[in-house]
Amino acid sequence: METRIKSIWTGSITFGLINIPIKVFSAVKESNIEMNMLDKNDYSNIKFKRVNENTGKEVDYADIVKGYKRDDRYVVIEEADFEAAAAEKTKNIEIMNFVDEKEIDTIYYEQPYYLEPDKGALNAYALLRDALQTSAKVGVGTIVLRNKESLVILKSYKNVIVLNRIRFQEEIRNITELKLPPLSAMNSKEMDMAVKLVEQLTEKFDVAKYKDNYTAKLLEIIKDKAKGKKQVAPKLKVVHKQNDDLMAMLKASLESEKDKSS
């Protein structure tokens, strides 16, 4: 029997004059394999200790406080201070407005969460979920999680309301820091061929067809090693220079895709 996941936040959504008590659950689980750090000499587990940099002595977790350095000294911040910074936001998600989801660039998306109605909130929850679905809009608001305010959107997904944490504009780095080719740098013939290749490789998106093959292969290797089977690393040829004849490569790519489909 699968263990019910624990909620990471409880509070309310405010939608006009409507208040919807909810619980927040993580919508994702990691697919990577959990590894422990070991001493290579005897494979003992490595443990990390919280140590006072002046005395070198270990500090109990209960004796650790958070501090902000200001004018060469630390100002200790307590839990009450975090709540005082935004007491209302620590327990409330206020929907400030509604927008078309397509207007939000994917670069802003960070992490999804499931929202579950708390006691007595089933009807109000269903009302908001169905209104989002019918209007094809998403609600924009903010939430304070782990002492950090995040911009969020609320959207209808199947029969649940999903909260997507998204980044503020100031959190996205400016692309002027990068060395990039100018727009429309390619000639029209190459561009036509590239668009044809894109069209040839276009199909309806189905997330179920994409699998984490790397983790599956790594788990296979772990099982083989446990049985004493040696692994032979495949030889890979690293290409340091791209072929300058883009047209020739585009033609070859198109022909290759035609052969696959025939």
Secondary structure, DSSP 8 states (H G I E B T S, - for coil): -------SEEEEEEETTEEEEEEEEE-----S-----B-TTT--B-----B-TTT--B--GGG--EEEEETTEEEEE-HHHHHHHSTTTTSEEE--EEE-GGGS-GGGEEEEEEEEE-TT-HHHHHHHHHHHHHHT-EEEEEEEETTEEEEEEEEEETTEEEEEEE--GGGS--GGGS----TT-S-HHHHHHHHHHHHHT-----GGG---HHHHHHHHHHHHHHTT------------S--S-HHHHHHHHHHHHHHHH-
